[in-house]
Amino acid sequence: MELTALADRLERISVDYAEREGFIRDEDWFLLKLGEELGELTQVVLARTGRGKDRGWDDAEVEARLAQECADLLGHVLLLARRFGVDLDAAVEDKWLRWEQPRPALP
């Protein structure tokens, strides 16, 4: 997998963003930011399923926002794991991929 390489790229972007905006990315920030991004994703999913406030978004905008918020959440999970020294490549292999079953060949 290439999660570690992606996390390294996101780290550089996040550091630049923090410097530009003037805040410190401490351990609390990583978790709080992840919570913020989950909230934004939740908002979009509620809008997409008709269970949220009408924000005036058309279907295309909802789909675009859904993709963006999924990307934000993934990015911040990668950043949090990197901050705490989690090897996500190994963790995904251990937690998820060990359950892969070989599929029988089609005739």
C-alpha positions, -999 to 999 in steps of 0.1 A, spaced: 0 0 0 10 36 -3 -7 52 28 26 62 44 37 80 12 4 98 10 5 107 47 40 123 41 26 144 13 -4 155 34 19 163 63 38 189 43 5 205 32 -8 205 67 23 220 82 22 248 56 -15 254 63 -9 257 101 20 281 96 0 302 72 -31 303 95 -10 306 127 -20 276 148 -1 247 165 -8 212 154 -6 194 188 -20 161 197 -54 176 206 -56 194 173 -53 162 153 -82 146 171 -103 177 172 -98 183 135 -108 147 128 -140 153 147 -146 185 128 -142 167 95 -165 139 106 -191 165 114 -189 181 80 -192 146 63 -222 139 85 -238 172 74 -234 162 37 -247 127 42 -277 141 60 -283 165 31 -279 137 6 -304 115 23 -330 143 29 -326 143 66 -307 176 71 -313 212 67 -320 224 31 -287 241 22 -298 248 -14 -273 223 -28 -283 206 -60 -275 169 -65 -242 176 -82 -230 199 -54 -240 173 -28 -220 146 -46 -190 170 -50 -192 179 -13 -195 142 -3 -163 134 -22 -145 164 -7 -155 156 29 -145 119 24 -111 131 12 -108 155 42 -117 127 67 -93 103 51 -66 129 50 -70 137 87 -70 101 97 -37 97 79 -23 128 96 -34 116 130 -20 82 125 13 97 113 15 120 143 11 90 167 35 68 148 9 43 136 20 22 106 -13 23 88 0 1 60 7 -27 85 -24 -20 105 -47 -23 75 -30 -55 65 -35 -69 100 -70 -56 107 -87 -58 73 -67 -76 46 -61 -108 66 -98 -115 61 -95 -116 23 -105 -149 9 -92 -162 -24 -121 -163 -49 -125 -194 -70 -116 -190 -107 -145 -185 -130 -150 -214 -156 
